[in-house]
Amino acid sequence: MFPEAATQRRAFPFLFAAVLGFAGGATCGGLILSFCYFIGRSGDTTPPPLWTISGAVFALGALYGALLGTIAGGLAYYLVVFRVGFRDSLRYTFVGTLLGGFCGAWVMPPLAALMGMVGFFLALGLLHLRTSQPRI
């Protein structure tokens, strides 16, 4: 086998994981920042009415989420995803990111993105523990 073929075989899943991380991070980041804005923890003391949440709030969260998701998606592929598959990892990490980000937005809004990343990696660790075979 040629070395170029082996490199291409390893590069495609990594790029696929980075693209999925970009899309998932953008979605989660937009939802987390919109939640933070909706509950009134974005620097205001009064929560805004539901109809005042604009697309600009979602877009700003999606921008940061896409950047962090691309980095985390590529890193996650080398840590766990290549062992368990994309479908299971997407389910766990999407829920973990949202739960971590929502908790971070509720407690301390400037750390919502960091807590979303913590939730992402905790969900990835939980998935790894659930799918790994016990050693005797």
N, CA, C and O atoms as a GROMACS GRO file, in nm:
protein
  544
    1MET      N    1   0.084  -0.117   0.000
    1MET     CA    2   0.000   0.000   0.000
    1MET      C    3   0.089   0.124   0.000
    1MET      O    4   0.192   0.129   0.067
    2PHE      N    5   0.047   0.223  -0.076
    2PHE     CA    6   0.122   0.347  -0.086
    2PHE      C    7   0.098   0.434   0.038
    2PHE      O    8  -0.013   0.434   0.092
    3PRO      N    9   0.197   0.507   0.083
    3PRO     CA   10   0.179   0.590   0.202
    3PRO      C   11   0.074   0.700   0.183
    3PRO      O   12   0.009   0.742   0.279
    4GLU      N   13   0.057   0.747   0.058
    4GLU     CA   14  -0.042   0.852   0.033
    4GLU      C   15  -0.183   0.801   0.062
    4GLU      O   16  -0.266   0.875   0.115
    5ALA      N   17  -0.210   0.676   0.030
    5ALA     CA   18  -0.343   0.619   0.053
    5ALA      C   19  -0.372   0.609   0.203
    5ALA      O   20  -0.484   0.637   0.246
    6ALA      N   21  -0.272   0.570   0.281
    6ALA     CA   22  -0.292   0.560   0.425
    6ALA      C   23  -0.317   0.698   0.486
    6ALA      O   24  -0.399   0.712   0.577
    7THR      N   25  -0.247   0.798   0.437
    7THR     CA   26  -0.268   0.934   0.488
    7THR      C   27  -0.407   0.985   0.453
    7THR      O   28  -0.473   1.048   0.535
    8GLN      N   29  -0.450   0.958   0.331
    8GLN     CA   30  -0.584   1.001   0.290
    8GLN      C   31  -0.692   0.928   0.370
    8GLN      O   32  -0.794   0.987   0.404
    9ARG      N   33  -0.669   0.802   0.400
    9ARG     CA   34  -0.767   0.726   0.476
    9ARG      C   35  -0.782   0.781   0.618
    9ARG      O   36  -0.890   0.772   0.676
   10ARG      N   37  -0.676   0.836   0.675
   10ARG     CA   38  -0.683   0.894   0.808
   10ARG      C   39  -0.730   1.039   0.805
   10ARG      O   40  -0.789   1.085   0.902
   11ALA      N   41  -0.704   1.110   0.698
   11ALA     CA   42  -0.737   1.252   0.692
   11ALA      C   43  -0.886   1.277   0.672
   11ALA      O   44  -0.940   1.372   0.729
   12PHE      N   45  -0.954   1.195   0.592
   12PHE     CA   46  -1.095   1.220   0.565
   12PHE      C   47  -1.182   1.216   0.690
   12PHE      O   48  -1.262   1.308   0.709
   13PRO      N   49  -1.172   1.115   0.777
   13PRO     CA   50  -1.255   1.118   0.898
   13PRO      C   51  -1.224   1.236   0.989
   13PRO      O   52  -1.314   1.290   1.053
   14PHE      N   53  -1.098   1.276   0.995
   14PHE     CA   54  -1.062   1.393   1.076
   14PHE      C   55  -1.129   1.519   1.022
   14PHE      O   56  -1.183   1.598   1.100
   15LEU      N   57  -1.126   1.538   0.890
   15LEU     CA   58  -1.191   1.655   0.831
   15LEU      C   59  -1.342   1.648   0.848
   15LEU      O   60  -1.408   1.750   0.870
   16PHE      N   61  -1.398   1.528   0.837
   16PHE     CA   62  -1.542   1.510   0.858
   16PHE      C   63  -1.578   1.546   1.002
   16PHE      O   64  -1.681   1.609   1.025
   17ALA      N   65  -1.496   1.505   1.097
   17ALA     CA   66  -1.521   1.539   1.238
   17ALA      C   67  -1.509   1.689   1.260
   17ALA      O   68  -1.585   1.746   1.339
   18ALA      N   69  -1.415   1.755   1.193
   18ALA     CA   70  -1.401   1.899   1.208
   18ALA      C   71  -1.522   1.973   1.150
   18ALA      O   72  -1.567   2.072   1.207
   19VAL      N   73  -1.574   1.925   1.037
   19VAL     CA   74  -1.692   1.988   0.976
   19VAL      C   75  -1.815   1.965   1.065
   19VAL      O   76  -1.895   2.057   1.085
   20LEU      N   77  -1.830   1.844   1.119
   20LEU     CA   78  -1.941   1.819   1.212
   20LEU      C   79  -1.926   1.903   1.338
   20LEU      O   80  -2.025   1.952   1.392
   21GLY      N   81  -1.803   1.921   1.385
   21GLY     CA   82  -1.778   2.007   1.500
   21GLY      C   83  -1.813   2.151   1.470
   21GLY      O   84  -1.866   2.221   1.556
   22PHE      N   85  -1.784   2.196   1.350
   22PHE     CA   86  -1.820   2.331   1.308
   22PHE      C   87  -1.971   2.351   1.312
   22PHE      O   88  -2.021   2.449   1.368
   23ALA      N   89  -2.045   2.258   1.251
   23ALA     CA   90  -2.191   2.270   1.244
   23ALA      C   91  -2.254   2.255   1.383
   23ALA      O   92  -2.341   2.333   1.421
   24GLY      N   93  -2.211   2.154   1.457
   24GLY     CA   94  -2.265   2.133   1.590
   24GLY      C   95  -2.229   2.244   1.686
   24GLY      O   96  -2.312   2.285   1.767
   25GLY      N   97  -2.106   2.294   1.677
   25GLY     CA   98  -2.064   2.405   1.762
   25GLY      C   99  -2.140   2.532   1.732
   25GLY      O  100  -2.175   2.607   1.823
   26ALA      N  101  -2.165   2.558   1.605
   26ALA     CA  102  -2.242   2.676   1.569
   26ALA      C  103  -2.384   2.667   1.622
   26ALA      O  104  -2.438   2.765   1.674
   27THR      N  105  -2.445   2.551   1.608
   27THR     CA  106  -2.582   2.533   1.658
   27THR      C  107  -2.586   2.547   1.810
   27THR      O  108  -2.669   2.621   1.863
   28CYS      N  109  -2.499   2.478   1.878
   28CYS     CA  110  -2.498   2.484   2.025
   28CYS      C  111  -2.461   2.622   2.075
   28CYS      O  112  -2.523   2.671   2.170
   29GLY      N  113  -2.362   2.686   2.014
   29GLY     CA  114  -2.323   2.820   2.056
   29GLY      C  115  -2.436   2.921   2.039
   29GLY      O  116  -2.458   3.005   2.126
   30GLY      N  117  -2.507   2.912   1.927
   30GLY     CA  118  -2.620   3.001   1.907
   30GLY      C  119  -2.731   2.977   2.007
   30GLY      O  120  -2.791   3.072   2.058
   31LEU      N  121  -2.760   2.851   2.036
   31LEU     CA  122  -2.864   2.820   2.133
   31LEU      C  123  -2.825   2.863   2.274
   31LEU      O  124  -2.909   2.912   2.350
   32ILE      N  125  -2.700   2.844   2.310
   32ILE     CA  126  -2.655   2.881   2.444
   32ILE      C  127  -2.659   3.032   2.464
   32ILE      O  128  -2.707   3.080   2.567
   33LEU      N  129  -2.610   3.109   2.366
   33LEU     CA  130  -2.612   3.254   2.381
   33LEU      C  131  -2.756   3.307   2.377
   33LEU      O  132  -2.787   3.403   2.448
   34SER      N  133  -2.842   3.248   2.296
   34SER     CA  134  -2.982   3.290   2.293
   34SER      C  135  -3.049   3.261   2.427
   34SER      O  136  -3.128   3.342   2.475
   35PHE      N  137  -3.017   3.146   2.487
   35PHE     CA  138  -3.070   3.112   2.619
   35PHE      C  139  -3.021   3.212   2.723
   35PHE      O  140  -3.098   3.258   2.808
   36CYS      N  141  -2.893   3.246   2.716
   36CYS     CA  142  -2.834   3.342   2.810
   36CYS      C  143  -2.902   3.478   2.797
   36CYS      O  144  -2.930   3.544   2.897
   37TYR      N  145  -2.929   3.519   2.674
   37TYR     CA  146  -2.997   3.645   2.651
   37TYR      C  147  -3.142   3.639   2.698
   37TYR      O  148  -3.194   3.735   2.755
   38PHE      N  149  -3.208   3.526   2.674
   38PHE     CA  150  -3.349   3.512   2.709
   38PHE      C  151  -3.373   3.513   2.859
   38PHE      O  152  -3.472   3.570   2.905
   39ILE      N  153  -3.284   3.451   2.936
   39ILE     CA  154  -3.306   3.448   3.081
   39ILE      C  155  -3.258   3.577   3.149
   39ILE      O  156  -3.268   3.590   3.271
   40GLY      N  157  -3.206   3.670   3.069
   40GLY     CA  158  -3.168   3.800   3.125
   40GLY      C  159  -3.031   3.802   3.188
   40GLY      O  160  -3.004   3.888   3.271
   41ARG      N  161  -2.945   3.710   3.152
   41ARG     CA  162  -2.812   3.705   3.213
   41ARG      C  163  -2.705   3.758   3.118
   41ARG      O  164  -2.588   3.719   3.129
   42SER      N  165  -2.743   3.844   3.027
   42SER     CA  166  -2.646   3.896   2.930
   42SER      C  167  -2.603   4.039   2.963
   42SER      O  168  -2.565   4.113   2.872
   43GLY      N  169  -2.608   4.078   3.088
   43GLY     CA  170  -2.570   4.212   3.129
   43GLY      C  171  -2.689   4.296   3.166
   43GLY      O  172  -2.674   4.398   3.235
   44ASP      N  173  -2.806   4.257   3.123
   44ASP     CA  174  -2.929   4.326   3.160
   44ASP      C  175  -2.984   4.264   3.287
   44ASP      O  176  -2.952   4.151   3.321
   45THR      N  177  -3.067   4.338   3.357
   45THR     CA  178  -3.130   4.282   3.476
   45THR      C  179  -3.272   4.235   3.447
   45THR      O  180  -3.330   4.160   3.526
   46THR      N  181  -3.329   4.279   3.335
   46THR     CA  182  -3.465   4.238   3.302
   46THR      C  183  -3.462   4.143   3.183
   46THR      O  184  -3.397   4.173   3.082
   47PRO      N  185  -3.529   4.030   3.192
   47PRO     CA  186  -3.532   3.940   3.077
   47PRO      C  187  -3.617   4.001   2.966
   47PRO      O  188  -3.724   4.056   2.992
   48PRO      N  189  -3.572   3.991   2.843
   48PRO     CA  190  -3.647   4.049   2.732
   48PRO      C  191  -3.767   3.962   2.696
   48PRO      O  192  -3.768   3.842   2.725
   49PRO      N  193  -3.867   4.022   2.631
   49PRO     CA  194  -3.977   3.939   2.580
   49PRO      C  195  -3.926   3.844   2.472
   49PRO      O  196  -3.824   3.870   2.407
   50LEU      N  197  -3.996   3.736   2.454
   50LEU     CA  198  -3.951   3.631   2.362
   50LEU      C  199  -3.935   3.684   2.219
   50LEU      O  200  -3.844   3.641   2.149
   51TRP      N  201  -4.019   3.774   2.176
   51TRP     CA  202  -4.015   3.819   2.038
   51TRP      C  203  -3.901   3.916   2.010
   51TRP      O  204  -3.879   3.952   1.894
   52THR      N  205  -3.828   3.960   2.111
   52THR     CA  206  -3.718   4.053   2.087
   52THR      C  207  -3.584   3.983   2.063
   52THR      O  208  -3.485   4.049   2.033
   53ILE      N  209  -3.580   3.853   2.076
   53ILE     CA  210  -3.455   3.783   2.051
   53ILE      C  211  -3.429   3.783   1.901
   53ILE      O  212  -3.507   3.729   1.823
   54SER      N  213  -3.320   3.845   1.862
   54SER     CA  214  -3.293   3.862   1.720
   54SER      C  215  -3.196   3.755   1.671
   54SER      O  216  -3.136   3.680   1.748
   55GLY      N  217  -3.182   3.751   1.540
   55GLY     CA  218  -3.088   3.659   1.480
   55GLY      C  219  -2.944   3.696   1.506
   55GLY      O  220  -2.855   3.612   1.496
   56ALA      N  221  -2.920   3.823   1.540
   56ALA     CA  222  -2.782   3.867   1.567
   56ALA      C  223  -2.726   3.801   1.692
   56ALA      O  224  -2.607   3.770   1.697
   57VAL      N  225  -2.810   3.778   1.791
   57VAL     CA  226  -2.766   3.711   1.914
   57VAL      C  227  -2.727   3.566   1.879
   57VAL      O  228  -2.622   3.518   1.921
   58PHE      N  229  -2.812   3.499   1.804
   58PHE     CA  230  -2.783   3.361   1.763
   58PHE      C  231  -2.657   3.356   1.677
   58PHE      O  232  -2.574   3.267   1.694
   59ALA      N  233  -2.642   3.453   1.585
   59ALA     CA  234  -2.526   3.454   1.496
   59ALA      C  235  -2.396   3.475   1.572
   59ALA      O  236  -2.294   3.413   1.539
   60LEU      N  237  -2.397   3.561   1.672
   60LEU     CA  238  -2.276   3.583   1.751
   60LEU      C  239  -2.237   3.456   1.828
   60LEU      O  240  -2.120   3.418   1.832
   61GLY      N  241  -2.337   3.391   1.888
   61GLY     CA  242  -2.309   3.265   1.957
   61GLY      C  243  -2.263   3.157   1.860
   61GLY      O  244  -2.177   3.075   1.893
   62ALA      N  245  -2.322   3.156   1.740
   62ALA     CA  246  -2.283   3.057   1.640
   62ALA      C  247  -2.140   3.079   1.592
   62ALA      O  248  -2.069   2.983   1.561
   63LEU      N  249  -2.097   3.204   1.587
   63LEU     CA  250  -1.960   3.235   1.546
   63LEU      C  251  -1.859   3.176   1.644
   63LEU      O  252  -1.764   3.109   1.604
   64TYR      N  253  -1.880   3.203   1.772
   64TYR     CA  254  -1.790   3.148   1.873
   64TYR      C  255  -1.801   2.996   1.882
   64TYR      O  256  -1.701   2.926   1.897
   65GLY      N  257  -1.923   2.946   1.874
   65GLY     CA  258  -1.943   2.801   1.882
   65GLY      C  259  -1.880   2.727   1.766
   65GLY      O  260  -1.827   2.617   1.784
   66ALA      N  261  -1.886   2.785   1.648
   66ALA     CA  262  -1.826   2.720   1.531
   66ALA      C  263  -1.675   2.710   1.545
   66ALA      O  264  -1.615   2.609   1.510
   67LEU      N  265  -1.614   2.816   1.595
   67LEU     CA  266  -1.468   2.814   1.615
   67LEU      C  267  -1.429   2.708   1.717
   67LEU      O  268  -1.340   2.626   1.692
   68LEU      N  269  -1.496   2.710   1.832
   68LEU     CA  270  -1.463   2.611   1.936
   68LEU      C  271  -1.501   2.470   1.893
   68LEU      O  272  -1.430   2.375   1.924
   69GLY      N  273  -1.612   2.455   1.821
   69GLY     CA  274  -1.656   2.324   1.776
   69GLY      C  275  -1.563   2.261   1.675
   69GLY      O  276  -1.543   2.140   1.675
   70THR      N  277  -1.504   2.342   1.588
   70THR     CA  278  -1.410   2.289   1.490
   70THR      C  279  -1.286   2.233   1.559
   70THR      O  280  -1.238   2.125   1.524
   71ILE      N  281  -1.236   2.306   1.656
   71ILE     CA  282  -1.118   2.260   1.730
   71ILE      C  283  -1.152   2.136   1.812
   71ILE      O  284  -1.079   2.037   1.811
   72ALA      N  285  -1.264   2.142   1.884
   72ALA     CA  286  -1.302   2.030   1.970
   72ALA      C  287  -1.341   1.908   1.889
   72ALA      O  288  -1.314   1.795   1.931
   73GLY      N  289  -1.403   1.927   1.773
   73GLY     CA  290  -1.441   1.813   1.690
   73GLY      C  291  -1.321   1.736   1.638
   73GLY      O  292  -1.320   1.613   1.639
   74GLY      N  293  -1.219   1.808   1.594
   74GLY     CA  294  -1.097   1.742   1.548
   74GLY      C  295  -1.024   1.671   1.661
   74GLY      O  296  -0.974   1.560   1.643
   75LEU      N  297  -1.019   1.736   1.776
   75LEU     CA  298  -0.954   1.674   1.892
   75LEU      C  299  -1.032   1.552   1.940
   75LEU      O  300  -0.973   1.451   1.977
   76ALA      N  301  -1.163   1.562   1.939
   76ALA     CA  302  -1.247   1.451   1.985
   76ALA      C  303  -1.233   1.330   1.895
   76ALA      O  304  -1.241   1.217   1.942
   77TYR      N  305  -1.211   1.352   1.765
   77TYR     CA  306  -1.195   1.237   1.675
   77TYR      C  307  -1.074   1.154   1.716
   77TYR      O  308  -1.081   1.032   1.721
   78TYR      N  309  -0.963   1.221   1.746
   78TYR     CA  310  -0.843   1.146   1.783
   78TYR      C  311  -0.853   1.085   1.922
   78TYR      O  312  -0.783   0.988   1.950
   79LEU      N  313  -0.937   1.140   2.009
   79LEU     CA  314  -0.949   1.085   2.143
   79LEU      C  315  -1.046   0.966   2.150
   79LEU      O  316  -1.010   0.861   2.202
   80VAL      N  317  -1.167   0.982   2.098
   80VAL     CA  318  -1.270   0.881   2.121
   80VAL      C  319  -1.349   0.842   1.997
   80VAL      O  320  -1.382   0.724   1.981
   81VAL      N  321  -1.379   0.935   1.910
   81VAL     CA  322  -1.477   0.912   1.804
   81VAL      C  323  -1.437   0.799   1.711
   81VAL      O  324  -1.524   0.725   1.665
   82PHE      N  325  -1.310   0.784   1.682
   82PHE     CA  326  -1.271   0.678   1.589
   82PHE      C  327  -1.298   0.539   1.647
   82PHE      O  328  -1.301   0.440   1.572
   83ARG      N  329  -1.316   0.530   1.778
   83ARG     CA  330  -1.348   0.400   1.840
   83ARG      C  331  -1.498   0.373   1.847
   83ARG      O  332  -1.540   0.258   1.835
   84VAL      N  333  -1.579   0.477   1.866
   84VAL     CA  334  -1.722   0.456   1.891
   84VAL      C  335  -1.811   0.495   1.775
   84VAL      O  336  -1.926   0.451   1.770
   85GLY      N  337  -1.764   0.573   1.682
   85GLY     CA  338  -1.845   0.612   1.568
   85GLY      C  339  -1.905   0.750   1.584
   85GLY      O  340  -1.913   0.805   1.694
   86PHE      N  341  -1.945   0.805   1.471
   86PHE     CA  342  -1.994   0.942   1.470
   86PHE      C  343  -2.135   0.955   1.528
   86PHE      O  344  -2.164   1.053   1.596
   87ARG      N  345  -2.222   0.859   1.501
   87ARG     CA  346  -2.362   0.873   1.542
   87ARG      C  347  -2.376   0.883   1.694
   87ARG      O  348  -2.443   0.973   1.744
   88ASP      N  349  -2.315   0.791   1.766
   88ASP     CA  350  -2.324   0.795   1.912
   88ASP      C  351  -2.255   0.918   1.969
   88ASP      O  352  -2.304   0.980   2.063
   89SER      N  353  -2.141   0.953   1.912
   89SER     CA  354  -2.069   1.068   1.966
   89SER      C  355  -2.146   1.197   1.943
   89SER      O  356  -2.141   1.287   2.027
   90LEU      N  357  -2.218   1.209   1.832
   90LEU     CA  358  -2.296   1.329   1.808
   90LEU      C  359  -2.408   1.344   1.909
   90LEU      O  360  -2.433   1.454   1.960
   91ARG      N  361  -2.476   1.237   1.938
   91ARG     CA  362  -2.586   1.244   2.035
   91ARG      C  363  -2.536   1.286   2.173
   91ARG      O  364  -2.591   1.377   2.234
   92TYR      N  365  -2.434   1.220   2.220
   92TYR     CA  366  -2.383   1.248   2.354
   92TYR      C  367  -2.325   1.390   2.364
   92TYR      O  368  -2.355   1.463   2.458
   93THR      N  369  -2.242   1.426   2.269
   93THR     CA  370  -2.175   1.555   2.280
   93THR      C  371  -2.269   1.673   2.258
   93THR      O  372  -2.249   1.778   2.318
   94PHE      N  373  -2.370   1.658   2.174
   94PHE     CA  374  -2.466   1.766   2.154
   94PHE      C  375  -2.541   1.795   2.284
   94PHE      O  376  -2.555   1.910   2.325
   95VAL      N  377  -2.590   1.689   2.347
   95VAL     CA  378  -2.662   1.707   2.473
   95VAL      C  379  -2.568   1.757   2.583
   95VAL      O  380  -2.606   1.844   2.661
   96GLY      N  381  -2.447   1.703   2.590
   96GLY     CA  382  -2.352   1.747   2.691
   96GLY      C  383  -2.313   1.892   2.676
   96GLY      O  384  -2.300   1.964   2.775
   97THR      N  385  -2.294   1.937   2.552
   97THR     CA  386  -2.259   2.076   2.527
   97THR      C  387  -2.373   2.169   2.568
   97THR      O  388  -2.350   2.272   2.632
   98LEU      N  389  -2.495   2.133   2.530
   98LEU     CA  390  -2.609   2.218   2.566
   98LEU      C  391  -2.629   2.223   2.717
   98LEU      O  392  -2.653   2.330   2.772
   99LEU      N  393  -2.621   2.109   2.784
   99LEU     CA  394  -2.639   2.109   2.930
   99LEU      C  395  -2.530   2.190   3.000
   99LEU      O  396  -2.559   2.269   3.089
  100GLY      N  397  -2.407   2.170   2.958
  100GLY     CA  398  -2.297   2.247   3.018
  100GLY      C  399  -2.310   2.396   2.990
  100GLY      O  400  -2.288   2.478   3.080
  101GLY      N  401  -2.344   2.431   2.868
  101GLY     CA  402  -2.358   2.572   2.833
  101GLY      C  403  -2.476   2.638   2.902
  101GLY      O  404  -2.465   2.753   2.946
  102PHE      N  405  -2.589   2.567   2.913
  102PHE     CA  406  -2.705   2.624   2.982
  102PHE      C  407  -2.675   2.642   3.130
  102PHE      O  408  -2.713   2.744   3.189
  103CYS      N  409  -2.607   2.546   3.191
  103CYS     CA  410  -2.569   2.561   3.332
  103CYS      C  411  -2.471   2.677   3.350
  103CYS      O  412  -2.482   2.754   3.446
  104GLY      N  413  -2.376   2.689   3.259
  104GLY     CA  414  -2.282   2.801   3.265
  104GLY      C  415  -2.351   2.934   3.245
  104GLY      O  416  -2.315   3.032   3.311
  105ALA      N  417  -2.448   2.941   3.155
  105ALA     CA  418  -2.523   3.066   3.133
  105ALA      C  419  -2.607   3.101   3.254
  105ALA      O  420  -2.626   3.219   3.285
  106TRP      N  421  -2.656   3.001   3.322
  106TRP     CA  422  -2.739   3.026   3.440
  106TRP      C  423  -2.656   3.075   3.557
  106TRP      O  424  -2.696   3.168   3.628
  107VAL      N  425  -2.539   3.015   3.579
  107VAL     CA  426  -2.457   3.047   3.694
  107VAL      C  427  -2.369   3.170   3.669
  107VAL      O  428  -2.373   3.266   3.746
  108MET      N  429  -2.291   3.167   3.562
  108MET     CA  430  -2.199   3.277   3.532
  108MET      C  431  -2.187   3.291   3.380
  108MET      O  432  -2.109   3.219   3.318
  109PRO      N  433  -2.262   3.383   3.320
  109PRO     CA  434  -2.268   3.393   3.174
  109PRO      C  435  -2.135   3.409   3.100
  109PRO      O  436  -2.123   3.353   2.991
  110PRO      N  437  -2.035   3.480   3.152
  110PRO     CA  438  -1.910   3.487   3.076
  110PRO      C  439  -1.842   3.350   3.058
  110PRO      O  440  -1.763   3.332   2.966
  111LEU      N  441  -1.873   3.256   3.145
  111LEU     CA  442  -1.811   3.124   3.135
  111LEU      C  443  -1.900   3.021   3.064
  111LEU      O  444  -1.872   2.902   3.070
  112ALA      N  445  -2.006   3.066   2.998
  112ALA     CA  446  -2.098   2.972   2.935
  112ALA      C  447  -2.029   2.891   2.825
  112ALA      O  448  -2.054   2.772   2.811
  113ALA      N  449  -1.943   2.956   2.746
  113ALA     CA  450  -1.872   2.884   2.640
  113ALA      C  451  -1.776   2.781   2.698
  113ALA      O  452  -1.766   2.669   2.648
  114LEU      N  453  -1.706   2.819   2.804
  114LEU     CA  454  -1.615   2.725   2.870
  114LEU      C  455  -1.691   2.607   2.929
  114LEU      O  456  -1.647   2.492   2.918
  115MET      N  457  -1.805   2.635   2.992
  115MET     CA  458  -1.884   2.526   3.049
  115MET      C  459  -1.944   2.437   2.940
  115MET      O  460  -1.962   2.317   2.961
  116GLY      N  461  -1.974   2.495   2.824
  116GLY     CA  462  -2.019   2.414   2.711
  116GLY      C  463  -1.910   2.317   2.666
  116GLY      O  464  -1.938   2.202   2.633
  117MET      N  465  -1.785   2.365   2.664
  117MET     CA  466  -1.673   2.277   2.628
  117MET      C  467  -1.652   2.170   2.734
  117MET      O  468  -1.622   2.055   2.702
  118VAL      N  469  -1.667   2.207   2.860
  118VAL     CA  470  -1.655   2.108   2.968
  118VAL      C  471  -1.763   2.001   2.953
  118VAL      O  472  -1.736   1.882   2.968
  119GLY      N  473  -1.886   2.044   2.924
  119GLY     CA  474  -1.994   1.949   2.902
  119GLY      C  475  -1.968   1.859   2.782
  119GLY      O  476  -2.001   1.740   2.785
  120PHE      N  477  -1.908   1.914   2.677
  120PHE     CA  478  -1.873   1.836   2.558
  120PHE      C  479  -1.776   1.725   2.594
  120PHE      O  480  -1.799   1.609   2.559
  121PHE      N  481  -1.668   1.759   2.664
  121PHE     CA  482  -1.566   1.659   2.695
  121PHE      C  483  -1.612   1.562   2.804
  121PHE      O  484  -1.569   1.446   2.804
  122LEU      N  485  -1.698   1.607   2.896
  122LEU     CA  486  -1.754   1.512   2.993
  122LEU      C  487  -1.844   1.411   2.924
  122LEU      O  488  -1.842   1.293   2.957
  123ALA      N  489  -1.924   1.457   2.829
  123ALA     CA  490  -2.010   1.365   2.753
  123ALA      C  491  -1.926   1.268   2.670
  123ALA      O  492  -1.960   1.151   2.657
  124LEU      N  493  -1.817   1.318   2.615
  124LEU     CA  494  -1.727   1.230   2.538
  124LEU      C  495  -1.663   1.126   2.629
  124LEU      O  496  -1.649   1.010   2.590
  125GLY      N  497  -1.624   1.166   2.750
  125GLY     CA  498  -1.568   1.071   2.846
  125GLY      C  499  -1.670   0.968   2.890
  125GLY      O  500  -1.638   0.850   2.905
  126LEU      N  501  -1.793   1.012   2.912
  126LEU     CA  502  -1.900   0.919   2.948
  126LEU      C  503  -1.926   0.819   2.837
  126LEU      O  504  -1.945   0.700   2.863
  127LEU      N  505  -1.926   0.866   2.714
  127LEU     CA  506  -1.944   0.775   2.601
  127LEU      C  507  -1.830   0.674   2.592
  127LEU      O  508  -1.853   0.556   2.565
  128HIS      N  509  -1.709   0.720   2.615
  128HIS     CA  510  -1.594   0.629   2.613
  128HIS      C  511  -1.606   0.523   2.722
  128HIS      O  512  -1.576   0.406   2.698
  129LEU      N  513  -1.649   0.564   2.841
  129LEU     CA  514  -1.664   0.467   2.950
  129LEU      C  515  -1.776   0.367   2.923
  129LEU      O  516  -1.763   0.249   2.957
  130ARG      N  517  -1.884   0.412   2.861
  130ARG     CA  518  -1.996   0.323   2.833
  130ARG      C  519  -1.966   0.223   2.723
  130ARG      O  520  -2.021   0.113   2.723
  131THR      N  521  -1.881   0.260   2.629
  131THR     CA  522  -1.854   0.172   2.516
  131THR      C  523  -1.726   0.091   2.528
  131THR      O  524  -1.705  -0.002   2.450
  132SER      N  525  -1.641   0.123   2.623
  132SER     CA  526  -1.517   0.048   2.637
  132SER      C  527  -1.542  -0.087   2.704
  132SER      O  528  -1.632  -0.101   2.787
  133GLN      N  529  -1.465  -0.181   2.666
  133GLN     CA  530  -1.477  -0.317   2.721
  133GLN      C  531  -1.406  -0.323   2.855
  133GLN      O  532  -1.296  -0.270   2.869
  134PRO      N  533  -1.467  -0.388   2.954
  134PRO     CA  534  -1.398  -0.402   3.082
  134PRO      C  535  -1.276  -0.495   3.070
  134PRO      O  536  -1.280  -0.596   3.000
  135ARG      N  537  -1.173  -0.459   3.139
  135ARG     CA  538  -1.051  -0.541   3.137
  135ARG      C  539  -1.047  -0.627   3.262
  135ARG      O  540  -1.072  -0.580   3.372
  136ILE      N  541  -1.016  -0.751   3.242
  136ILE     CA  542  -1.012  -0.846   3.355
  136ILE      C  543  -0.868  -0.876   3.390
  136ILE      O  544  -0.842  -0.954   3.482
   0.00000   0.00000   0.00000
